[in-house]
Amino acid sequence: MDESTFDRTLEHYLKVPFLLSQAVIPRMREAGAGWIVNIGSSTALRPIRPFREYNKTSGDVIYASAKAALHRFTEGLAAEVVDDNIAVNVVGPSTAIMTPGAAALLPEGYETEPPEYLAQTVLEMCTLPAVERTGRIAFSLHFPWSQQVPVMSL
């Protein structure tokens, strides 16, 4: 990875959520409530040991590191704004979601998840007051199951 890709990755996955949060929080404070949902990634979790071939060859260490930083940013920001009734959570896909962009990167036969799970999990992060659900890191296949939430069709 060259330095410009490194910088662009950190800007896209960490700086932009920071700037967007900075822009909307004053309006949410005025309104008396709000929800921020950042999009995380299961790549932010520690690699499984022994290391899988994916971890050896994917080249996603900077992306994964940026997503881990986003998870921590989300938890810290949640603490800073909970008293303003603003919830800040992160939702990540449990595995890849098939999109035109992802199709070019995924190997043939790679098992993906339906986008409805991600959409439902994001929706669930925007339904309770901040004091009841903030600072969460949730993954889309796991959260609805663990909370016994039905996943609606798109």
N, C-alpha and C positions, 0 to 999 in steps of 0.2 A: 504494500500500500504506500502510495506516495503521500507527501505531507499535505498536499491540497485536498486529497480524498479524506485524510484524517481530520483536517479542519472542517470540511464540509459535513462529515458524519457527526462530529460533536455539535456543530451549529444546528443541524437539522433535528437531531434527536434529544438535545439537551437545552441549547440556547433558545430555540424557537418556543418550546413549552414555557420556559421562564418568561420570555417577553410577552407571550399571549396571556399568561397568568397575571403578569404585572399590569397589562392593559385592562383586563376585565374585573379584577378584584375591587377597584374603587366603585364600579357600577353595581357589583353584587352587594357591597357594603351598604350603598344607598338603598338598594332594594330590600335589604334585610335578610338575604339568603342567596344561595347559589350553589352550583355544582360544577366542578372541574373534573373531567375524566381524561387522563393521559393514556396513551396507547403504549403499553410495555411489550415485553417479549419474554418468552420462556428461555431464550438464550441468555438472559441475565442471571439465570440460576447457574450454580457451579456445574462444570462438566461432570458427567457420570464417569466413575472410575471402575475398571480400567478405561482409559480414553477410547471413545468410539472413533471409527475412521472419520466420521463427520468432523469431529473436533480437531483432528489432525490436518484436515485438508480444506475445510470450508473457508478459512480466511475471515471469519466473522468476529474475531476477538475484539476489535475496536467497536464494532456495532454492538456487540454484547456488553462491553464495558460501558458504553453510552447508555444503553437501556438499564443497566444496573444502577448507574448514576441517576437516571430518571426515576427509578423506583424509590431511591433514597430521597431525592428532591421532593417527590410526591408526599412521602411520609412526613418530612420536615415541614413542608408548606401546610399540610393538614393541621399540624400542631399550631402553626402560627395564626391560622384563620378560623379555627373551630369556634372560638367565642363570637365570631361574626356570623355564625350559622352558615358557613361556606364549607361544603364537603369537597375534599380533594382525594381522588382515588386513581388507581391505575388498573387498567384491564389489558391483559395480553392474550392473544390467541394461544391455545394449548399446543397447537401444531399449526402448520401452514394452512392458509386459506387460499383456495385456488382463485387467482386473479390473472388477467392477461400478463401482468408483469411477473408474477410468481411462476406461471407456466413455463416461462423461458429458463427459470433457475432450478426448478424441481426435477429430480430424476423421474423417468417413466415409472408409473405405478406407485408413486409416493402417496401415502394416505393423507388426505387433507380433511379439514373439518368444515361443516356447513357454516356459512357466514351468519346464519340465524343465531348461533350460540354466542358469537361476539356481540351482535346487536342486543340480544336479550341481557347479557351481562352488563353492558354499558347502561342500558335502561335501568337495571336494578340499582346501579350506583347513583342514580338520579331520582330516587323515590322516597328516601328517608331524610329527615333532618341530619345535619352534620354530626350532632352529638351521638346519633345512633349508628352512623356508617360513614366514617372518614378514615383516611390513612390506610386504606386496604389495598393490597396487591392481590388481584383476583385473575384467575385464568378461565377462559371461556367454556371449556368443556367441564371443568371441575366445579365452578361456582354454582351454576343452576342446579346441578345434582346435589351438592352439599347443602343447599338451602331449600331443596325440594320445590324449585321454581319451574313451572312449565315453560318450555321454549316455544314461542309462537313462530309461525311460518312467516317468511317475508312475502 
